[in-house]
Amino acid sequence: MREAIERYKKGELSPTRQPSVPDHFGMGGGQGSYPGRGMGRGMGMQGGFAPPQAPPPPLSSDQELKALKEDAKALLFFWKRVKRCYDLFFTIHDIEKENTP
């Protein structure tokens, strides 16, 4: 992580408008404590960072709008999952509080 931050500060990393990994990359299949549960334990590329790539061609207005809508849809999906976990956490907390003498 430290290396990534330093490379960012030096301007060695460039933004991208499209994914550089396959769909659901990092969502599982790792060898860590939680394989297959998207806990970020897939151990990455094992060799550091990929070299900077040439920027992709600019998107048309329609392509950019479509990409933004897809991003918004994905964010909404994950926000709902986070909210569900948040609600579950406080439900458990309330039950434990009621059952504690």
Backbone torsions as a table, in degrees:
resi	resn	phi	psi	omega
1	MET	NA	-42.5	-179.5
2	ARG	-60.1	-41.5	179.8
3	GLU	-63.0	-40.1	179.8
4	ALA	-64.0	-42.0	179.4
5	ILE	-63.9	-44.3	179.6
6	GLU	-62.8	-42.6	178.8
7	ARG	-64.5	-37.0	177.5
8	TYR	-63.8	-46.2	-179.2
9	LYS	-62.3	-32.8	179.6
10	LYS	-81.4	-4.4	179.9
11	GLY	78.6	19.1	-178.3
12	GLU	-83.3	-12.8	179.4
13	LEU	-107.8	142.1	-179.5
14	SER	-121.8	147.9	179.6
15	PRO	-69.9	158.4	177.2
16	THR	-133.7	150.0	179.9
17	ARG	-101.4	0.6	178.3
18	GLN	-140.5	158.1	-176.6
19	PRO	-63.7	148.6	176.9
20	SER	-111.4	7.1	177.4
21	VAL	-135.8	161.6	179.3
22	PRO	-66.5	160.9	175.6
23	ASP	-51.9	141.9	176.9
24	HIS	62.6	21.3	176.9
25	PHE	-60.5	133.0	180.0
26	GLY	84.0	4.5	-178.2
27	MET	-88.1	0.5	178.2
28	GLY	157.9	-171.2	-179.6
29	GLY	80.5	2.9	-178.9
30	GLY	-75.8	171.4	-178.8
31	GLN	-102.4	9.3	-175.2
32	GLY	-80.7	-159.3	-176.7
33	SER	-68.5	-23.8	-176.3
34	TYR	-126.6	59.6	-177.5
35	PRO	-61.7	136.7	176.0
36	GLY	79.6	11.1	-178.2
37	ARG	-121.1	13.4	175.5
38	GLY	64.3	32.8	-177.4
39	MET	-92.3	14.5	176.2
40	GLY	72.4	23.3	-177.3
41	ARG	-104.5	18.6	-179.3
42	GLY	-73.3	-5.5	175.6
43	MET	69.0	15.7	170.7
44	GLY	62.3	-148.6	-173.8
45	MET	-87.6	-9.5	178.9
46	GLN	68.0	-1.5	-177.8
47	GLY	-133.0	13.4	-178.1
48	GLY	100.0	-151.8	-175.4
49	PHE	-98.7	151.9	175.2
50	ALA	-72.5	149.2	178.4
51	PRO	-65.1	153.5	179.3
52	PRO	-57.1	141.3	179.4
53	GLN	-107.0	159.3	176.3
54	ALA	-63.6	141.8	-179.7
55	PRO	-63.8	146.0	178.9
56	PRO	-69.7	160.4	177.8
57	PRO	-63.0	151.4	-179.1
58	PRO	-62.6	148.0	179.8
59	LEU	-85.5	150.0	172.6
60	SER	-72.6	166.9	179.0
61	SER	-58.4	-41.5	179.6
62	ASP	-65.3	-41.9	178.6
63	GLN	-65.1	-41.4	-179.9
64	GLU	-65.7	-41.8	178.0
65	LEU	-62.0	-43.5	178.7
66	LYS	-61.6	-44.7	180.0
67	ALA	-62.8	-41.1	179.2
68	LEU	-65.2	-39.6	177.8
69	LYS	-64.8	-39.9	177.7
70	GLU	-64.9	-41.1	177.4
71	ASP	-62.1	-44.0	179.9
72	ALA	-62.7	-40.7	179.2
73	LYS	-63.2	-43.7	179.3
74	ALA	-65.0	-41.8	179.0
75	LEU	-63.2	-40.6	178.3
76	LEU	-63.0	-42.1	178.2
77	PHE	-58.8	-49.1	-178.8
78	PHE	-69.8	-35.5	176.8
79	TRP	-60.7	-41.8	178.7
80	LYS	-62.9	-38.4	177.7
81	ARG	-66.2	-41.0	179.0
82	VAL	-64.7	-44.2	179.3
83	LYS	-61.6	-41.0	178.6
84	ARG	-61.3	-42.1	178.2
85	CYS	-65.7	-41.8	178.2
86	TYR	-59.6	-48.5	179.5
87	ASP	-62.0	-42.2	179.3
88	LEU	-62.5	-42.8	179.5
89	PHE	-58.0	-47.1	-177.6
90	PHE	-74.0	-27.6	173.8
91	THR	-64.7	-46.4	177.8
92	ILE	-61.6	-43.9	179.6
93	HIS	-58.6	-45.3	-179.2
94	ASP	-65.0	-40.8	179.1
95	ILE	-64.2	-45.1	178.8
96	GLU	-63.6	-37.4	179.2
97	LYS	-65.1	-39.8	178.5
98	GLU	-66.6	-32.7	-175.4
99	ASN	-93.4	2.1	178.5
100	THR	-92.0	126.5	-178.7
101	PRO	-69.3	NA	NA
